[in-house]
Amino acid sequence: MTENGYDIGLVDDQSPNFEEEEALKSLQLLIIEMDVIVKKADNIVPLLERLRNSNNCKMLILSKREYLNLIRNNELKVTQFADHVISLPTDKYELLANVERYLKA
């Protein structure tokens, strides 16, 4: 998916495989549902490591599942979440800490 010239990857609980290398090469923004992070943090960390090593990717955590579908259908723009875009966490604990901060905000 591309928006404003950025290659965007969406990860939800329906995403079959986090390992698709070809798709990751040009990825600039990884969008993940908060529930997926909480349930599959151990699976997401290797993905974050590969993205950190391959390019200058950022991350956006979405708190509501419906946001993902709105973005997917171009009814909501990623730029509306610009204040929430973060650098990729370095490990599982930093990843989960970002979710915790998001919940407290």
C-alpha positions as CSV (number, residue, x, y, z in Angstrom):
1,M,0.0,0.0,0.0
2,T,1.3,3.5,-0.8
3,E,0.2,6.8,0.6
4,N,1.9,10.2,-0.1
5,G,4.8,8.3,-1.7
6,Y,5.4,6.1,1.4
7,D,5.3,2.4,1.2
8,I,3.1,1.2,4.1
9,G,2.7,-2.2,5.6
10,L,-0.4,-3.2,7.6
11,V,-0.2,-5.9,10.2
12,D,-3.4,-7.2,11.9
13,D,-4.4,-10.5,13.4
14,Q,-5.3,-11.8,9.9
15,S,-1.7,-11.3,8.6
16,P,-0.5,-14.8,7.7
17,N,3.2,-14.3,7.6
18,F,5.5,-11.7,9.0
19,E,8.4,-13.1,7.0
20,E,7.7,-11.9,3.4
21,E,11.2,-10.4,2.7
22,E,10.3,-8.9,-0.7
23,A,7.5,-6.8,0.7
24,L,9.8,-5.6,3.5
25,K,12.6,-4.2,1.4
26,S,11.0,-0.9,0.6
27,L,8.7,-0.6,3.6
28,Q,8.8,2.8,5.2
29,L,6.0,2.7,7.7
30,L,4.8,-0.4,9.6
31,I,1.2,-0.1,11.0
32,I,0.3,-2.6,13.6
33,E,-2.9,-3.1,15.7
34,M,-2.2,-2.9,19.4
35,D,-3.9,-6.2,20.0
36,V,-1.5,-8.0,17.6
37,I,1.5,-6.5,19.5
38,V,0.1,-7.7,22.9
39,K,-0.7,-11.2,21.5
40,K,2.3,-11.8,19.2
41,A,5.1,-9.6,20.5
42,D,7.6,-12.4,20.2
43,N,6.8,-12.9,16.5
44,I,7.0,-9.2,15.8
45,V,10.4,-8.5,17.2
46,P,12.3,-10.4,14.4
47,L,10.3,-8.4,11.9
48,L,11.4,-5.2,13.6
49,E,15.0,-6.3,13.6
50,R,14.9,-7.0,9.8
51,L,13.2,-3.7,9.1
52,R,15.7,-1.8,11.2
53,N,18.6,-3.4,9.4
54,S,17.2,-2.9,5.9
55,N,15.8,0.6,5.8
56,N,14.7,3.7,7.6
57,C,11.3,2.3,8.6
58,K,9.0,3.9,11.3
59,M,6.1,2.3,13.2
60,L,2.5,3.3,13.9
61,I,0.5,1.5,16.6
62,L,-3.2,1.6,16.1
63,S,-5.5,1.3,19.1
64,K,-8.7,0.4,17.2
65,R,-9.1,-2.3,14.7
66,E,-11.5,-0.1,12.6
67,Y,-8.7,2.4,12.0
68,L,-6.9,-0.3,10.0
69,N,-9.8,-0.9,7.7
70,L,-10.4,2.8,7.3
71,I,-6.7,3.3,6.3
72,R,-6.9,0.2,4.0
73,N,-10.0,1.7,2.2
74,N,-8.4,5.2,2.0
75,E,-11.1,6.6,4.2
76,L,-8.5,7.7,6.8
77,K,-5.0,9.0,6.0
78,V,-1.9,7.9,7.9
79,T,-0.9,11.5,8.0
80,Q,-3.7,12.0,10.5
81,F,-1.6,9.9,12.9
82,A,1.7,11.6,12.2
83,D,2.1,12.5,15.9
84,H,2.0,8.8,16.8
85,V,4.6,7.6,14.4
86,I,7.7,6.3,16.3
87,S,11.1,4.8,15.6
88,L,11.1,1.0,15.6
89,P,11.5,-0.5,19.1
90,T,14.7,-2.4,19.8
91,D,13.3,-5.3,21.7
92,K,10.1,-6.9,23.0
93,Y,10.1,-4.8,26.2
94,E,10.4,-1.5,24.4
95,L,7.7,-2.6,22.0
96,L,5.3,-3.4,24.9
97,A,6.3,-0.2,26.7
98,N,5.2,1.8,23.6
99,V,1.7,0.1,23.9
100,E,1.6,1.0,27.6
101,R,2.5,4.6,26.9
102,Y,-0.2,4.7,24.2
103,L,-2.8,3.4,26.6
104,K,-1.9,6.0,29.2
105,A,-2.1,8.9,26.7
